[in-house]
Amino acid sequence: MKRQYRLLKRQNRDIFFSLALTLCPCIASAGEAVSVADFRRFVSVWDGDYNNFSQSKAQEEAGRAQNDRNQPTFLFIRKVDLPAFGPETYYAEWRDANQTAKVNRQRMYVLELDQAEQKLRLNLHIWPADKPVFVAQTSGAYLDARKLSGMTPVDMAGLKGCDVYFDVGTHDFSGAMKKDACAFPTPNEMQIYSWSQMKLTETQFSYLDG
């Protein structure tokens, strides 16, 4: 199946987004136990404004077909005050850089230190696809967080088992979902498994989804 690597950069930081259409047995690799200091360091570099312009340009210059390139995209991550989710809650919004009014994706990320796993844990919440009015009303919340007022996890689409667990490196955090943990039911009752790998440094954020 086709693979596509996607990269975004932060304004003054680099971010890389990757998309893959094949599945792999992803799980966070073994590493040092995450400390409170590590957690604070992660949080301090998590939010910001990102784009993938350098990746998109490099792919274009390399002669890749347009439908096989990562299109120019903005990502905005903002810490928000939504107690129902948790103390470290972040809103993320992706926008098409060529059509800035077009929202490609919205996510809520909740960060915590998982003592049992001895890892930094990212809880993922996605917007319900069957509520277009809700999606429209909350778009642009990175500029006006009041659009998210009163939101709770009940408003989001359920994603059991879709947490990302991070290990600590000397200069980075590397995380992944657990194998076969994030499953979506289908009308024919088959399970479709999703997975994600992420890496965060002080200058770059990358992820691979499939």
One Martini backbone bead per residue (centre of mass of N, CA, C, O) as a GRO file, in nm:
protein
  210
    1MET     BB    1   0.102   0.033   0.011
    2LYS     BB    2   0.081   0.357   0.048
    3ARG     BB    3   0.318   0.613   0.127
    4GLN     BB    4   0.338   0.912   0.351
    5TYR     BB    5   0.543   1.182   0.421
    6ARG     BB    6   0.502   1.431   0.684
    7LEU     BB    7   0.594   1.789   0.720
    8LEU     BB    8   0.623   2.024   0.993
    9LYS     BB    9   0.655   2.372   1.099
   10ARG     BB   10   0.746   2.593   1.313
   11GLN     BB   11   0.751   2.895   1.421
   12ASN     BB   12   1.080   2.856   1.478
   13ARG     BB   13   0.979   2.566   1.412
   14ASP     BB   14   0.968   2.217   1.350
   15ILE     BB   15   0.724   2.024   1.157
   16PHE     BB   16   0.619   1.677   1.116
   17PHE     BB   17   0.409   1.512   0.894
   18SER     BB   18   0.267   1.182   0.885
   19LEU     BB   19   0.143   0.954   0.633
   20ALA     BB   20  -0.011   0.627   0.646
   21LEU     BB   21  -0.165   0.336   0.463
   22THR     BB   22  -0.022   0.158   0.667
   23LEU     BB   23   0.034  -0.096   0.901
   24CYS     BB   24   0.180  -0.112   1.235
   25PRO     BB   25   0.351  -0.233   1.526
   26CYS     BB   26   0.302   0.009   1.745
   27ILE     BB   27   0.539   0.110   2.008
   28ALA     BB   28   0.682   0.219   2.263
   29SER     BB   29   0.988   0.251   2.356
   30ALA     BB   30   1.231   0.196   2.555
   31GLY     BB   31   1.301   0.393   2.858
   32GLU     BB   32   1.306   0.636   3.055
   33ALA     BB   33   1.167   0.754   3.312
   34VAL     BB   34   0.926   0.985   3.373
   35SER     BB   35   0.940   1.300   3.494
   36VAL     BB   36   0.834   1.596   3.605
   37ALA     BB   37   1.050   1.754   3.449
   38ASP     BB   38   0.985   1.628   3.174
   39PHE     BB   39   0.695   1.719   3.160
   40ARG     BB   40   0.753   2.022   3.170
   41ARG     BB   41   0.926   2.022   2.913
   42PHE     BB   42   0.711   1.929   2.720
   43VAL     BB   43   0.499   2.152   2.774
   44SER     BB   44   0.691   2.399   2.694
   45VAL     BB   45   0.696   2.277   2.367
   46TRP     BB   46   0.408   2.208   2.251
   47ASP     BB   47   0.310   2.477   2.185
   48GLY     BB   48   0.205   2.637   1.867
   49ASP     BB   49   0.327   2.722   1.542
   50TYR     BB   50   0.279   2.549   1.226
   51ASN     BB   51   0.465   2.406   0.937
   52ASN     BB   52   0.535   2.244   0.591
   53PHE     BB   53   0.694   2.406   0.370
   54SER     BB   54   0.971   2.263   0.332
   55GLN     BB   55   0.859   1.988   0.254
   56SER     BB   56   0.680   2.070   0.016
   57LYS     BB   57   0.910   2.199  -0.151
   58ALA     BB   58   1.098   1.952  -0.167
   59GLN     BB   59   0.895   1.771  -0.318
   60GLU     BB   60   0.864   1.954  -0.563
   61GLU     BB   61   1.172   1.966  -0.642
   62ALA     BB   62   1.174   1.639  -0.673
   63GLY     BB   63   0.900   1.572  -0.856
   64ARG     BB   64   0.648   1.524  -0.715
   65ALA     BB   65   0.344   1.457  -0.717
   66GLN     BB   66   0.083   1.628  -0.594
   67ASN     BB   67  -0.074   1.365  -0.474
   68ASP     BB   68   0.230   1.295  -0.322
   69ARG     BB   69   0.207   1.551  -0.152
   70ASN     BB   70   0.246   1.779   0.101
   71GLN     BB   71   0.046   2.014   0.180
   72PRO     BB   72   0.015   2.318   0.281
   73THR     BB   73   0.032   2.362   0.646
   74PHE     BB   74  -0.135   2.439   0.942
   75LEU     BB   75  -0.050   2.446   1.301
   76PHE     BB   76  -0.244   2.484   1.608
   77ILE     BB   77  -0.134   2.511   1.953
   78ARG     BB   78  -0.339   2.529   2.257
   79LYS     BB   79  -0.391   2.622   2.565
   80VAL     BB   80  -0.671   2.518   2.774
   81ASP     BB   81  -0.967   2.585   2.982
   82LEU     BB   82  -1.071   2.240   3.062
   83PRO     BB   83  -1.146   2.064   3.336
   84ALA     BB   84  -1.287   1.803   3.216
   85PHE     BB   85  -1.008   1.701   3.092
   86GLY     BB   86  -0.773   1.886   3.228
   87PRO     BB   87  -0.488   2.074   3.310
   88GLU     BB   88  -0.349   1.954   3.025
   89THR     BB   89  -0.497   2.126   2.769
   90TYR     BB   90  -0.522   2.096   2.400
   91TYR     BB   91  -0.561   2.275   2.106
   92ALA     BB   92  -0.606   2.159   1.761
   93GLU     BB   93  -0.535   2.313   1.429
   94TRP     BB   94  -0.592   2.259   1.086
   95ARG     BB   95  -0.471   2.437   0.787
   96ASP     BB   96  -0.494   2.550   0.479
   97ALA     BB   97  -0.257   2.750   0.323
   98ASN     BB   98  -0.436   2.808   0.053
   99GLN     BB   99  -0.706   2.777   0.255
  100THR     BB  100  -0.750   2.929   0.551
  101ALA     BB  101  -1.067   2.854   0.593
  102LYS     BB  102  -0.967   2.559   0.596
  103VAL     BB  103  -1.047   2.281   0.795
  104ASN     BB  104  -0.891   1.965   0.848
  105ARG     BB  105  -0.848   1.965   1.176
  106GLN     BB  106  -0.937   1.840   1.510
  107ARG     BB  107  -0.801   1.857   1.851
  108MET     BB  108  -0.760   1.697   2.173
  109TYR     BB  109  -0.508   1.738   2.423
  110VAL     BB  110  -0.399   1.525   2.698
  111LEU     BB  111  -0.171   1.565   2.961
  112GLU     BB  112   0.027   1.310   3.138
  113LEU     BB  113   0.152   1.131   3.416
  114ASP     BB  114   0.226   0.787   3.399
  115GLN     BB  115   0.303   0.588   3.659
  116ALA     BB  116   0.255   0.297   3.562
  117GLU     BB  117   0.422   0.340   3.279
  118GLN     BB  118   0.646   0.560   3.289
  119LYS     BB  119   0.495   0.793   3.115
  120LEU     BB  120   0.396   0.998   2.873
  121ARG     BB  121   0.053   1.103   2.823
  122LEU     BB  122  -0.167   1.107   2.534
  123ASN     BB  123  -0.485   1.225   2.503
  124LEU     BB  124  -0.733   1.159   2.257
  125HIS     BB  125  -0.955   1.395   2.083
  126ILE     BB  126  -1.234   1.396   1.863
  127TRP     BB  127  -1.434   1.509   1.629
  128PRO     BB  128  -1.753   1.475   1.531
  129ALA     BB  129  -1.870   1.394   1.211
  130ASP     BB  130  -2.200   1.431   1.294
  131LYS     BB  131  -2.118   1.761   1.378
  132PRO     BB  132  -2.093   2.030   1.186
  133VAL     BB  133  -2.178   2.264   1.371
  134PHE     BB  134  -1.969   2.215   1.593
  135VAL     BB  135  -1.726   2.248   1.413
  136ALA     BB  136  -1.786   2.540   1.319
  137GLN     BB  137  -1.804   2.675   1.608
  138THR     BB  138  -1.487   2.582   1.686
  139SER     BB  139  -1.355   2.716   1.475
  140GLY     BB  140  -1.081   2.917   1.576
  141ALA     BB  141  -0.992   2.860   1.887
  142TYR     BB  142  -0.692   2.966   1.874
  143LEU     BB  143  -0.816   3.273   1.888
  144ASP     BB  144  -1.097   3.166   2.050
  145ALA     BB  145  -1.157   2.989   2.338
  146ARG     BB  146  -1.471   3.041   2.380
  147LYS     BB  147  -1.564   2.817   2.172
  148LEU     BB  148  -1.502   2.586   2.417
  149SER     BB  149  -1.706   2.638   2.615
  150GLY     BB  150  -1.813   2.357   2.809
  151MET     BB  151  -1.648   2.136   2.728
  152THR     BB  152  -1.646   1.776   2.693
  153PRO     BB  153  -1.581   1.446   2.636
  154VAL     BB  154  -1.880   1.391   2.542
  155ASP     BB  155  -1.851   1.569   2.272
  156MET     BB  156  -1.677   1.345   2.175
  157ALA     BB  157  -1.521   1.105   2.018
  158GLY     BB  158  -1.456   0.790   2.075
  159LEU     BB  159  -1.106   0.666   2.203
  160LYS     BB  160  -1.016   0.383   2.278
  161GLY     BB  161  -0.669   0.324   2.303
  162CYS     BB  162  -0.544   0.626   2.177
  163ASP     BB  163  -0.286   0.651   2.323
  164VAL     BB  164   0.023   0.824   2.384
  165TYR     BB  165   0.357   0.706   2.455
  166PHE     BB  166   0.634   0.857   2.620
  167ASP     BB  167   0.972   0.891   2.580
  168VAL     BB  168   1.300   0.976   2.694
  169GLY     BB  169   1.540   1.183   2.572
  170THR     BB  170   1.789   1.400   2.552
  171HIS     BB  171   1.623   1.576   2.293
  172ASP     BB  172   1.357   1.390   2.323
  173PHE     BB  173   1.024   1.267   2.228
  174SER     BB  174   0.894   0.929   2.207
  175GLY     BB  175   0.591   0.802   2.050
  176ALA     BB  176   0.311   0.557   2.097
  177MET     BB  177   0.094   0.334   2.030
  178LYS     BB  178  -0.058   0.057   2.098
  179LYS     BB  179  -0.105  -0.241   1.992
  180ASP     BB  180  -0.429  -0.287   1.907
  181ALA     BB  181  -0.591  -0.038   2.071
  182CYS     BB  182  -0.699   0.139   1.817
  183ALA     BB  183  -1.044   0.107   1.751
  184PHE     BB  184  -1.286   0.082   1.479
  185PRO     BB  185  -1.598   0.056   1.394
  186THR     BB  186  -1.811  -0.105   1.160
  187PRO     BB  187  -2.095  -0.192   0.994
  188ASN     BB  188  -1.960  -0.501   0.969
  189GLU     BB  189  -1.789  -0.535   1.252
  190MET     BB  190  -1.521  -0.441   1.191
  191GLN     BB  191  -1.181  -0.375   1.264
  192ILE     BB  192  -1.016  -0.061   1.278
  193TYR     BB  193  -0.681   0.030   1.293
  194SER     BB  194  -0.506   0.270   1.473
  195TRP     BB  195  -0.209   0.487   1.448
  196SER     BB  196   0.072   0.650   1.634
  197GLN     BB  197   0.357   0.860   1.583
  198MET     BB  198   0.591   1.056   1.790
  199LYS     BB  199   0.796   1.369   1.784
  200LEU     BB  200   0.979   1.578   2.025
  201THR     BB  201   1.124   1.898   2.019
  202GLU     BB  202   1.233   2.223   2.037
  203THR     BB  203   1.201   2.231   1.690
  204GLN     BB  204   1.022   1.955   1.664
  205PHE     BB  205   0.732   1.792   1.501
  206SER     BB  206   0.632   1.449   1.465
  207TYR     BB  207   0.414   1.232   1.255
  208LEU     BB  208   0.254   0.899   1.230
  209ASP     BB  209  -0.017   0.780   1.042
  210GLY     BB  210  -0.272   0.476   1.000
   0.00000   0.00000   0.00000
